[in-house]
């Protein structure tokens, strides 16, 4: 089961460029725009410089920009002419502020014909947020408007392939989400590399979730393909209605037993988004994939995650991994069972996943469960 690779223009990535001599720093621009309360005149004046500086934005400093740009758009959108809106659309896409990009892009559609660049940005925003039908419709419009450009036909083909892959290989999580829920789970695809990176910069996430550090883009794409290769893993980007991608949630299921994990970016921790995303995924797996119970691993010192698991409905099994991983605990959600059977479930699941983790429990207890 290979996740199709969509050839999103990574040349538009907002990450990695060195500032040019004479550029005002993004910190200085942030201070200036904040002093002007993000008024349209100040924003329009500095949009060209912001676009030049966009690739230098540090992930840890991104949230104030998202908040400020949202404020400027919501308050003064009518003061922005089409050129300013196109520039703001591009900036929003460069910083993966997809909800803002969609709002700005759609404001151009009724009155002003989208040019090719703006159409591409809006299409990518639709795709990232999971509005696949809107992305396909826009790809069709782009083919009709620019029939000589083969890239638009190829984009349409890839979007249809992605839609079919999602339908065949991922849980229908949208069926369990409430209409007013601020979160939606979008199957994690190769097009989400920047979304992932904007939130994954905190090294504690990799450490606590036992995930790779991803030294380069190719490593991340390889990891994603390998994650899907066995056909038993579900990976979703956690998409917030206002902020776009804020984290990731994953589930590996063997028969009717699952192993679950999630992480939320540093800027969005502590607001209940992790438990909210987890509830959607676990409900979908129970309803549509027959999952009877699910486990989660957590470090014994990670009290926030332990508390979050309890809030979701997990219970501490009392099981701990064997040394040298004896700082990891196992939590479980599902119908109660005997300690011995729970231990056997964990043992079998870790072996199925080819994990180096084993539980710190005498084999005699496991043997007793096998013969019970």
N, C-alpha and C positions, 0 to 999 in steps of 0.2 A: 504494500500500500504506500505508494510514493506521492507525497504532496506536490502538486504541480508548481513549477517555478514560474512566477509571473515576472516579466521583465519590466519592473517599475524602474524609471529613470533614476538610478542612484547618483547621477551627476547632480541632482537637485538636493542631495542629502545636506542637511544643515550642520553636519558634524565634521570637524577636522581641518577647516581652513585656517591658516595663520592670518592675523590682521595685517593690513597694509600700513605702511608708514603714513602718518597723518590722520588715520582713522580715529574718530572718537570711540572710546571704549563703550561696550554695551552697558557697563555699570553707569557710566556718565549719562548715556542716553536714557537709561531707566530713571535715573534721578531727575533728569530734565523733564521727561514726560510726566512723571509723578507730580512734580511741582506745578505743572500745567493741568493737573487732574485729567490727563488723557484726552484733552479737548481735540477736536478734529483738526483744527489748524496746525497745532503742534505735531500731531501724528502724521499728517500729510507732508509737512515740511521735512520730517526725518525718515519717512519710509524708504527713500532711496538708500540712505546710509544704513538703515536697519537691514535691508536686503544684502548689502555688501558685507555687513558684519554677521549675518545670520549663521554662517558655518562656525563661528567662534564661540557660540553660546555653550557654556558649561551646563551639563545636565542638572547639577545641584542648584543652579541659579535660574532655572527655566520657569518655575511656578509663578513668580511675580510678573513675568512677561505674559503668561497665559491670563492671569487675573486682569492685568492692565489692559491688554488688547480686547478682552471681552467687555470690560467696562467702557472703553472708548467706542466700540461698535454698538453696544446696546444703547448708549446715550446719544451718540451723534451720527448714527448711520446715514441719516438723511443729508448730512452736510458733506458726505464723501461722494465725489463725482465718480464716473465709471473707471477712469484711470487709477484713482486712489483705491477703489475697490479691487481692481485687478492686482494691484501691488500688495494689498492686504491679504488677498486670497493666496498669493504666492508665498508671502511670509508665513501665514498660518500653516501652509503645507510643509514648508521647510522645517518648521518646528513641531510638526505632527499634531497641530491643534486642529484636528479634523472637524469637530463640531463647529468651530468658528469658520473654517474653510467652507463647509457646506452652507452655512447661513449666508456668508458673503457671496459665494458662487451662485446660489439660487436667487439672490437679490438681483443679479445681473441678467438672469434668463428672461424674465417677462418683457423687459423693455429693450435691453441691449443684447444683440447676438453675441454669444460667447466666441472669442477668438480661439484659435487652436490651442494656444498655451493654457488659457484659462479653462478650456474644456478638459484638457489633460489633468490639470490640478484637481478640478472638481470630480472627475472620474476616479482619481486615486483616493480622494477623500471618501467617496461613497464605498469604494472597495475596502478600505481600511476599517471603516465602521460597520461593515457587514450589510450595507444596502446594495446587495449584488444586482438586483433587478434594475435599480436606478443606474448603476454603473454600466450595465449591458445596454440599456436604452440610450445612454449618452454615447457609448461606443458606436452604436448604430447611426446615431445622428452625425457623428464625426466622420464615419465612412461616407455618408451621403454628401456631407459638406466638402470633404476633401478626398474625392474618389481616387486621385492619383497617388495618395499616400498609403502605401501598403501596411505601414505600421498600425493603422487603425483597424484594418481587417485582422491583423495578427492579435491586437489587443482584444478584439471581440472574441476571437477563437479561444484565447487564454481565459477570458472571463467565463465563458460558457463551460470550459473544462473545469474551472475552479468550482462553479456552481454544481456541476455533476459530482465532483469529488466530495464536496461537502455533504451532498445528499446521500451518497453511498457510504461514507466512512465516519460520519460524526453523529453524535447524539442530537436529537431535536430539542436542544435546550430552550429554544424560544417558546416552546409549548408550555413550559412550566413557569416562565417569568410573568410577573404581573405587569399590566400595561403602564402603571405609574412607577415601576421600579427604575431607579436611576442607572442601574447596571444592566448590561447585556453581555453575554458570552459569545465571542466570535472565534471560530476555529482559527488556530494560530497557523499562519501561512508564511511563505518566504517573503511576501510583501510587507510583513510586520517587523522586519529586522530593526528599523530605526525606532519603532514604537517600543520594542523590547529594550533596546539600548538606552533610551531616555529614562527608563525606570530601573534598569538593572545595574546602574553605575555604583550603587552602594555595595561594597564587597561583603557585607554581612548577609546579603541575600544569597549569594552563591554558597557561602559557608553554611548557613542554617538549612538550606535546601539540598545540600550536597550536589550542587550543579557545577558545571565547568565555568571557567573564567572567560572563555571566548576571546582569545588574543587577536583574532582577525575575523572578518565577515565570513570567510569560507568555513571556519570552525563552527560558527553558529548554524549555517545552512546544513553542514554535515550532521550536526547534532539533531537538527529538526528532522531530517530524513531518517536518521537512525531511530529516533523516538517513535516514528510512525511505522518503521519497517516491519515490526512483529505483528502489527494489526490489533494489538490489545491496549493501546494507549490513546487517550484523548487529551489534547492540549488546547486550551482556549486563552485568548487574550481577554482580559477583563476590561470592557469598554464602558466608560462613564459618559452619560448623556451630555455633560457639559465639558469634560476635560479630555475625552478620548481615552487612550490606553493608560491604565493605572496599575497593571500587574498581570499575573498569569495564574492559571489554575490547571491542574493536571490530574488525571485518573488513569491508573493501570488496573485492568480487570482480568482476573483469571477465574473462569467459570462464574460463580456467583459471589466471589470475594474480591473486593477492591482495595487498592492502596492509593491514597489521595494526598496531594500536597497543593499548597498555594503560596504565593508571595505577592505582596503589595508594595509598590514603590514608597520610598521614605516619606515623600511629601503627602501621601494619602493614607498613611497608617493611623490607626486609632479612631477611625470614623465608622467602623463596622462594615467596611466594604469587603474585607476578606470573608467574614461569615456570610455576608449576603451572596457573594459569588459562589461560595461553597454550597450553600443551600440549593441554588439552582442546579449545579452540576450533580450533586448527590440525588436530588429528586428525579432528575432526568435519567440517571443510571438505574435507579430503583424502578422507575415506571417503564422505561423502554428497553433496558438491557438486563432486567432480572437480577440486579445486584441485591444480595441478601444482607450483607454486612460490609463494612469498610474499615480499613485501618489507616492510621497516620503515624509517622515517626516525628519525634520532636526531641530537641536537646533538653536535658533536665534543667539547664540554667535559663532556658528561654521561656520565662514566665509569661510574657505577653501572648506568645503563641499557644502555650498550654491553656491559658484562660480563654483564648479565642476558640480552641477546640471544644472546651466545655460548653461554651455559649452555643456552638453549632449543634451540640448534642452528643459529642464523643465522650467516652468515659475512659479513665486511666485503667489499663488492664493489670497494672502491677508488674508487667513484664519489662525487662531491661535487656538491651543487647549485650552479648558477651564481649569481654575485653578483646581488642583494644577500643571497642566502640561502646563501652559501657556507660557513656554519658548520653545515650539515646534511649528514649522511652517509647512504648507503643500505646496508642490510644485506639479505641474501637467504637463504632456506632452500629447498632443493629440489635436484633433480639438477643436477650441474655443467653449465655451458654456456660458450661462448666469451664473452670480454669484450664483443665487439661485439654479440652477441645479448642479453646481459644489459643493455647500455646501451639497446638498442632497446626491450626490455621496459619498462624504467623510463620512457623517453621516451613510449612509447605509453600507459602507465598514467597518468602525470601528465596527459597531454592528455585522456584519457578522463574523468578526474576534474575537468577544468577547473581544475586547480591552476596557480598562478602559478609553481610550481617547475619549473625545467628543469635538466638535468644539464650540468655543465661538461665537455663533450666535443666535439671538432670534428665538424661535421656529416658530414664525409667518412667517419668511422668508422660513423656511423649508416647512411649510404648503403650502405656495404660490407655491413653486416648485412642490409639489405633485399634485396640482390641475391645473398646467399650461398645 
